[in-house]
Amino acid sequence: MGQSRWYRIRTRRSVGLVVIPLLLSSTLVGAAFNLVTAGPAAAALTTSPITLVSGNGPTGSLDSLVRVSTTGAAGPFSAATVSQLCGGWSVLSGTQWDSINNSCSPGSGTFYYEASFSLPVGFSNPSLTVTSFSDDQATAISLNGNTFATVTDTNNGAWTGTPSSVSDSTASDFRSGTNTVEFVVPNTYGGPGGIDFSAVVTYVQPTTLSYTGPSTAMNGQAVTLSGVLTTNGTPLGGESVTFTLGTGSGAQSCAGMTDPSGMAKCTISSVDQPVGPGDPITASFAGSTSYGPSSASSSATVFDLNGQGAFVVGDISAGAPTQGNMVNFWGAQWARHNAFSGETGRVPSAMKGFADNLTTSGSFTDPASLCGGTWTTSTGDSVSPPPTVPQYMYVIVSSSVTQRGSVITGYIEHVVVIRVNPGYGQNPGHAGTGEVVGVIC
C-alpha cells in the first residue's frame, strides 16, 4: 500500500443521480450470495432498491456475499475474507473491507472481487451506483462483463479520503435473473490489499392489473368496479387504480386504493350509459417510481330498470343460462314455453311470467341481490306488469315454480340481462320474448 494521493475516475457516461446507499440487514439467498433489500422478505430478490455491501460477517470470517478470484474474471471464485483494518484504510458507513485473507498481506497480483443480485422478468429503468474504496485501486468496475468505470491512478491512493462513486444506467448491461458486479483490484507492492464497497440497484418493477368486477350495469343504480394489481405474482398494496365505464364525454370514472391483497374497488354512484352490450370498462394503474404502469379492459352490458317487480324464465329455457338463448318472459303460454330443472310436475298455467314480491332479502332495484332468494306472485290477471319494457332489462331465472292456492312461488337461480324483441304488450296475448345477452349472478 502506497501513500495517500490524488486519483482520477473515468466513467463511460456522466450520471446526474446521486444515490445515498441504504444498508439494512444481510440475508443469505441460496448458497451463492446475500442481498439487502427494501420491502417484504418474500420479494427479497426482486424488490427495488437492492443494496449490496462488502464485509458480510465478523472479521476473519468468509463473506457470504462477496467472492474473489486470483486468476481472472472467469474464476474460479471463492468466498472473500472479511478483513481487519489495515494501515490507513477508510471505511464506508455500514460496510467492512474484504480481502483474500485476514493478514494485511495478500501478496502482489491482481484480484477480482464480485457480488451478485437478481432482477425480475420485465424490469425497466435500471441503475447501479457503486461507492468504494480499494487498495491499491479498482482499475475497472463492470456489470455482467461490461466495464462502466475505470480508474486512472498514478499513485496507488484509492483506499482513503473521498471514496469513488460511479454509476451505470445502460439498460443493455442489466438482465433478468442473476447480475454480477465485478471489481478488478491490483495489489502492486504486496502490502495490504482489498475492497470496501456499497452498491445500490434501483429499477422499475413490472406490474399486472386484472379486472375482477361485474360485466353488467343498470342505469340509475350504483355499480362497484374492482381489479387486482400484482408485481411478479405478488399483490401490490397501497396503490391507486382508476376505473372507467364508457368512453368519450359520457365516460364515468372512480378510483380506489389497493389493499394488502392487491384488490382495488370503487363505486360509480349512478350509472348513466347507453344500453346494450359492449360498454367499455378500463382499469389503469399509472405507475410510480418503483412500479411500472399497467391496465386491463373489459366490457359491460348496460340495461334499464323495468319497474317494481321482475319477469321470470325457466333455467332450462335460459340454457343454465347461456348467452344467445331465446326466452319467453311473458304471455298466456308462458307455462308451456318455460322448462325448469327442479320441476317434476306441471308448471302452473296461472303464471303468466311476472313476479311482484320477494319473500327473502334483496331488492328488485338491486338485481345482484336476488340470487338465492324466492319470489311470489298471484294467479290470474290480478298482477299487472309494466305497460312497456326497456330494450335491455334483467329477468329472473328460476329452477322451480310452484302454486299453493292463489300464491305462486319460485326459486331464483340466476339473474340475466336480455335484449327484448318487439311485440311485448301488457295483455298476456302479447307475448314478451328476448335474447340472453349477459349474466348478473
C-alpha positions in Angstrom: 0.0 0.0 0.0 1.5 3.4 -1.0 0.9 6.9 0.4 -2.5 8.6 0.0 -2.5 10.7 -3.2 -5.0 12.1 -5.8 -6.5 9.8 -8.4 -8.9 10.4 -11.4 -12.1 8.4 -12.2 -13.3 8.0 -15.7 -16.9 6.7 -16.3 -18.5 5.7 -19.6 -21.1 8.4 -19.3 -22.0 11.1 -16.8 -24.8 10.4 -14.4 -26.6 13.1 -12.6 -28.3 11.0 -10.0 -26.7 10.8 -6.6 -27.7 7.8 -4.5 -27.1 7.5 -0.8 -26.7 3.8 -0.1 -29.2 2.4 2.5 -27.9 -0.5 4.4 -30.4 -2.9 6.0 -29.6 -6.4 7.1 -27.7 -9.1 5.2 -29.8 -12.2 4.3 -28.5 -15.4 2.8 -30.0 -16.1 -0.6 -29.5 -19.6 -1.8 -25.8 -20.7 -1.5 -24.3 -18.0 -3.6 -24.9 -14.5 -2.3 -26.6 -12.2 0.2 -29.0 -9.3 -0.7 -30.0 -6.4 1.5 -33.3 -5.2 0.2 -36.2 -2.9 1.0 -39.7 -4.4 1.1 -41.1 -7.7 2.4 -38.8 -10.7 2.8 -40.8 -12.8 0.3 -39.7 -10.4 -2.5 -36.1 -10.2 -1.5 -34.7 -10.9 -4.9 -36.9 -8.5 -6.8 -37.7 -5.5 -4.6 -36.2 -2.2 -5.6 -33.8 -0.9 -4.2 -31.3 -3.6 -3.7 -28.2 -2.8 -1.6 -25.0 -4.9 -1.8 -22.2 -4.3 0.6 -18.8 -5.8 1.4 -17.8 -7.2 4.8 -20.8 -9.5 5.5 -19.8 -11.3 8.7 -17.3 -10.9 11.6 -13.7 -10.1 11.0 -11.8 -13.1 9.7 -14.9 -15.0 8.5 -15.8 -15.8 4.9 -18.0 -13.2 3.3 -21.4 -14.6 2.4 -21.9 -12.2 -0.5 -18.5 -11.2 -1.9 -16.3 -13.7 -3.9 -12.7 -13.3 -5.0 -10.5 -14.8 -7.7 -6.8 -14.6 -8.2 -6.8 -16.0 -11.8 -9.1 -13.7 -13.7 -12.7 -12.7 -14.4 -13.6 -16.2 -15.4 -12.6 -17.5 -12.0 -12.7 -19.9 -10.2 -14.1 -17.7 -7.4 -14.2 -18.5 -3.7 -15.6 -16.5 -0.8 -13.6 -13.4 0.2 -12.5 -12.9 3.8 -13.8 -10.1 5.9 -10.6 -8.3 6.7 -9.2 -6.5 9.7 -8.4 -2.8 9.0 -5.0 -2.3 7.6 -2.9 0.8 7.8 -4.7 4.0 6.6 -7.9 2.3 5.3 -11.1 4.4 5.3 -14.4 2.6 5.8 -17.8 3.4 4.3 -20.7 3.5 6.7 -22.2 0.1 7.3 -19.5 -1.9 5.5 -16.3 -3.7 6.2 -13.3 -4.4 4.0 -12.9 -7.7 2.1 -9.6 -9.3 1.1 -8.2 -12.6 0.1 -7.2 -13.3 3.7 -7.0 -11.5 7.0 -3.3 -10.9 7.2 -3.0 -7.5 5.6 -0.5 -9.2 3.3 -2.4 -10.8 0.5 0.6 -10.7 -1.8 1.1 -9.0 -5.0 -1.0 -9.6 -8.1 -4.5 -8.7 -9.5 -7.6 -9.7 -7.5 -11.1 -10.0 -8.9 -13.9 -9.3 -6.5 -17.6 -9.9 -7.4 -21.1 -9.8 -5.9 -24.4 -10.8 -7.4 -28.1 -9.6 -7.3 -31.2 -10.7 -9.2 -33.7 -8.8 -11.3 -37.2 -9.9 -12.3 -38.5 -10.5 -15.8 -39.9 -7.3 -17.2 -37.9 -4.8 -15.2 -37.2 -1.4 -16.6 -35.1 1.8 -16.0 -32.3 0.0 -14.1 -29.5 1.9 -12.4 -26.4 0.8 -10.4 -24.4 3.2 -8.2 -21.2 1.9 -6.6 -19.3 3.8 -3.9 -16.0 2.2 -3.0 -12.5 2.3 -1.5 -9.9 -0.1 -2.9 -6.3 -1.0 -2.3 -4.3 -0.5 -4.5 -7.0 0.7 -6.8 -10.1 -0.5 -8.7 -8.8 -0.3 -12.2 -12.1 -1.5 -13.6 -15.7 -1.9 -12.4 -18.0 -3.9 -14.6 -21.6 -5.3 -14.6 -22.1 -8.6 -16.3 -18.8 -8.3 -18.1 -19.4 -4.7 -19.3 -16.9 -2.3 -17.9 -18.7 1.0 -17.0 -16.0 2.7 -14.9 -12.2 2.7 -14.8 -9.6 4.4 -12.5 -6.5 6.0 -13.9 -4.2 6.2 -10.9 -0.6 7.2 -10.9 -0.1 7.0 -7.1 -1.9 4.0 -5.6 -4.1 6.1 -3.3 -7.6 4.8 -3.6 -8.0 3.5 -0.1 -8.6 6.7 2.0 -10.1 10.1 1.8 -13.0 10.6 -0.5 -14.5 7.3 -1.9 -15.1 6.9 -5.6 -18.8 6.9 -6.8 -19.7 5.7 -10.2 -22.9 4.7 -11.9 -24.3 2.5 -14.7 -27.7 3.1 -16.2 -27.2 1.4 -19.6 -30.2 -0.9 -19.9 -28.4 -3.5 -22.0 -25.9 -4.1 -19.2 -28.6 -5.5 -17.0 -30.5 -8.7 -17.4 -33.4 -10.7 -15.9 -32.1 -13.2 -13.3 -28.6 -13.1 -11.9 -26.4 -10.0 -12.4 -22.8 -9.7 -11.3 -20.8 -6.6 -10.3 -17.0 -7.1 -10.5 -14.0 -5.1 -9.3 -10.5 -5.5 -10.7 -8.1 -4.6 -7.9 -4.3 -4.9 -8.5 -2.0 -5.1 -5.5 1.3 -4.0 -7.0 3.6 -3.9 -4.0 2.4 -6.9 -2.0 1.2 -4.9 1.1 -2.4 -4.6 2.3 -5.0 -5.1 -0.4 -8.7 -5.4 -0.7 -12.1 -3.7 -1.4 -14.7 -1.8 0.6 -17.9 -1.0 -1.3 -21.6 -0.4 -1.2 -23.7 -0.8 -4.4 -27.3 0.3 -4.8 -29.5 -1.1 -7.6 -32.8 0.6 -8.5 -35.3 -0.4 -11.1 -38.9 -0.2 -12.0 -40.8 -3.4 -11.3 -43.4 -4.7 -13.8 -47.0 -4.9 -12.7 -50.1 -6.7 -13.9 -53.6 -5.4 -13.5 -56.6 -7.7 -13.9 -60.3 -6.6 -13.9 -62.5 -8.6 -11.5 -65.7 -6.5 -11.4 -69.1 -7.1 -12.8 -69.9 -7.4 -16.5 -73.4 -5.8 -16.2 -74.5 -2.4 -15.0 -78.0 -0.9 -14.5 -78.7 2.7 -15.4 -79.7 4.8 -12.4 -78.1 2.4 -10.0 -74.6 2.1 -8.4 -72.0 -0.2 -9.7 -68.8 -1.3 -7.9 -65.9 -1.9 -10.2 -62.8 -3.9 -9.0 -59.4 -5.2 -10.0 -56.3 -6.8 -8.7 -52.8 -5.3 -9.0 -49.7 -7.6 -8.7 -46.0 -7.4 -9.4 -44.4 -10.7 -10.4 -47.3 -12.5 -8.9 -47.1 -10.7 -5.5 -50.1 -8.5 -4.5 -49.2 -4.8 -4.6 -51.0 -2.8 -1.9 -51.3 1.0 -1.3 -51.5 2.0 -5.0 -54.3 3.9 -6.7 -56.2 2.2 -9.6 -58.6 4.2 -11.8 -61.7 2.6 -13.3 -63.7 4.0 -16.2 -67.1 2.9 -17.6 -67.9 4.1 -21.1 -66.0 6.3 -23.5 -65.7 9.9 -24.6 -67.5 12.8 -22.8 -70.0 10.4 -21.3 -67.4 8.2 -19.5 -67.8 7.7 -15.8 -64.7 7.2 -13.6 -63.8 6.4 -10.0 -60.6 5.4 -8.2 -59.7 3.1 -5.4 -56.6 2.1 -3.4 -55.3 -1.4 -3.4 -55.5 -3.4 -0.2 -52.8 -5.9 1.0 -54.3 -8.5 -1.3 -53.8 -6.1 -4.3 -57.6 -5.6 -4.6 -58.9 -2.1 -5.5 -62.6 -1.2 -5.6 -64.6 1.9 -6.2 -68.2 2.7 -6.9 -69.9 4.8 -9.6 -72.9 6.1 -7.7 -75.4 6.3 -10.6 -74.7 4.6 -13.9 -75.7 6.7 -17.0 -74.6 4.8 -20.1 -76.1 3.8 -23.4 -77.9 0.5 -23.0 -76.7 -2.7 -24.6 -73.6 -4.9 -24.5 -70.1 -3.8 -25.1 -69.9 -0.7 -23.0 -66.1 -0.5 -22.3 -64.6 -0.8 -18.9 -61.0 0.1 -18.3 -58.8 -0.3 -15.2 -55.5 1.6 -15.1 -52.5 1.9 -12.8 -50.4 5.0 -13.7 -47.2 3.5 -12.2 -44.7 5.1 -9.8 -41.0 5.5 -9.3 -40.7 1.8 -8.3 -43.6 0.2 -10.3 -44.4 0.3 -13.9 -47.8 1.1 -15.3 -50.4 -1.5 -16.3 -54.0 -1.7 -17.4 -56.9 -4.0 -18.0 -60.0 -3.9 -20.1 -63.4 -5.5 -20.1 -67.0 -4.5 -21.1 -70.4 -4.4 -19.6 -73.9 -4.9 -20.7 -75.9 -1.9 -19.6 -79.6 -2.2 -19.1 -82.6 -0.2 -17.6 -84.8 -1.0 -14.6 -88.2 -2.2 -15.7 -90.1 -1.0 -12.7 -91.1 -2.7 -9.4 -91.1 -6.5 -9.9 -89.4 -8.7 -12.5 -90.2 -11.1 -15.2 -89.3 -14.8 -14.8 -88.0 -17.5 -17.2 -87.1 -21.2 -16.7 -83.5 -22.2 -16.1 -83.6 -25.0 -18.8 -85.1 -22.5 -21.2 -82.3 -20.0 -20.4 -79.7 -22.6 -21.0 -78.3 -22.7 -17.5 -78.0 -19.7 -18.5 -76.4 -19.3 -21.9 -75.9 -16.0 -23.8 -77.7 -16.2 -27.1 -80.6 -18.3 -25.8 -84.1 -17.1 -26.7 -86.5 -16.9 -23.8 -90.2 -16.2 -23.3 -90.7 -13.9 -20.2 -94.4 -13.0 -20.5 -97.6 -14.2 -22.1 -100.6 -16.5 -22.0 -98.5 -19.5 -23.0 -95.7 -18.8 -20.6 -96.1 -22.1 -18.7 -95.8 -24.1 -21.9 -92.7 -22.2 -23.2 -90.6 -22.4 -20.0 -88.9 -25.5 -18.6 -87.5 -25.8 -15.0 -84.8 -28.3 -13.8 -86.5 -28.5 -10.4 -90.0 -29.3 -11.6 -91.3 -32.8 -11.6 -94.9 -31.8 -12.1 -96.8 -29.4 -14.2 -95.8 -25.7 -14.3 -98.7 -23.6 -13.0 -100.7 -22.4 -16.0 -101.9 -19.4 -14.0 -98.4 -18.0 -14.0 -98.0 -15.5 -16.9 -94.4 -14.6 -16.2 -94.3 -11.6 -13.9 -93.3 -11.7 -10.2 -94.1 -8.7 -8.0 -93.0 -9.7 -4.5 -89.9 -11.1 -2.7 -90.1 -13.4 0.3 -86.4 -13.2 1.1 -83.8 -10.3 1.4 -82.9 -8.5 -1.7 -84.4 -5.8 -3.8 -85.8 -5.6 -7.3 -83.7 -2.4 -7.8 -80.6 -4.4 -7.0 -80.7 -7.5 -9.2 -77.4 -8.9 -8.0 -79.0 -9.3 -4.5 -81.8 -11.5 -5.8 -79.9 -14.7 -6.5 -80.6 -17.5 -4.0 -83.9 -15.9 -2.9 -87.5 -16.6 -3.7 -90.3 -14.6 -5.3 -94.1 -14.7 -5.2 -97.0 -13.5 -7.3 -100.7 -14.0 -7.5 -102.7 -16.1 -10.0 -104.6 -14.8 -13.0 -104.5 -11.3 -14.3 -104.5 -9.6 -10.9 -100.8 -8.8 -11.3 -100.1 -6.1 -13.8 -96.7 -5.9 -15.4 -95.4 -2.6 -16.7 -97.1 -1.3 -19.9 -93.8 -1.0 -21.7 -90.4 -2.6 -21.1 -86.9 -1.2 -21.9 -84.9 -2.6 -24.8 -82.4 -4.2 -22.4 -83.6 -5.4 -18.9 -83.0 -8.1 -16.4 -85.2 -11.2 -15.8 -85.1 -13.8 -13.1 -84.1 -17.4 -14.0 -85.9 -19.9 -11.7 -85.3 -23.6 -11.3 -88.7 -24.3 -9.9 -92.2 -22.7 -9.8 -95.0 -24.0 -7.5 -98.5 -22.9 -6.7 -100.4 -23.2 -3.5 -103.9 -21.7 -3.6 -103.7 -18.3 -5.3 -100.0 -17.8 -4.5 -97.3 -18.8 -6.9 -93.7 -19.1 -5.7 -90.3 -19.6 -7.4 -86.7 -20.0 -6.5 -84.2 -17.5 -8.0 -81.3 -19.4 -9.5 -79.8 -16.7 -11.7 -80.5 -13.2 -12.9 -79.7 -12.4 -16.6 -79.9 -9.4 -18.9 -82.0 -9.9 -22.1 -82.4 -7.9 -25.3 -86.2 -7.6 -25.7 -87.8 -8.4 -29.0 -90.6 -6.3 -30.5 -94.1 -7.4 -29.7 -94.4 -7.1 -25.9 -97.7 -5.9 -24.5 -99.2 -5.7 -21.0 -102.0 -8.0 -22.2 -100.9 -11.7 -21.9 -102.0 -12.1 -25.5 -98.9 -10.1 -26.5 -96.0 -12.3 -25.6 -92.7 -11.0 -24.4 -89.6 -12.6 -25.7 -85.9 -11.8 -25.8 -82.3 -13.0 -26.1 -80.0 -13.6 -23.2 -77.0 -11.2 -23.5 -75.5 -11.1 -20.1 -75.4 -12.7 -16.7 -75.7 -10.7 -13.4 -75.5 -13.6 -10.9 
